[in-house]
Amino acid sequence: MSVLQARAILPQHSIIGVSCNNVQQVWKARQDLVDYVGIGAVWGTTTKTLTNPIIGVRGVGQMLEALDGTNIKAVAIGMPLF
């Protein structure tokens, strides 16, 4: 479902986020005026099969740079627990 469709059916002031695996997806999220993005997966996991490439910390940095100047929040996903 698109962000526009979600906004149309959810209550006003609902928080909407999308998962991003590359900078192009972050730019799309900016255009869609999402509230937050989930960036990753940063590292691999043994708990599930990943459907997108692992981006590593450099990929996170590139995507955070693409969010500069916005109010869009970000969270890295696929991080190891220490």
C-alpha positions, 0 to 999 in steps of 0.5 A: 500500500502506498503512503498516500493510501495509508494516510487516506485510511488511517486516523489523522496524525498516524505515524507512518514509516517505510523500510529503505534499503538504498538511497533511492528508497530514502528519496522516495520516502522524502517525497511521500512525507513519511514520518520515519524510515527503517534503514537496513539490514545493516548486518546479516541475521540468523533469525530470518532470510533477508530479501535485500542486500546487507548495507553495512554502516557505510550504507546507513551513513549514505541514507542518513545524509539523504535525510539531511534537512528533513524532520524524518526520523530514522532507525537502523534495522538488522543490528547485532546485539552486544 
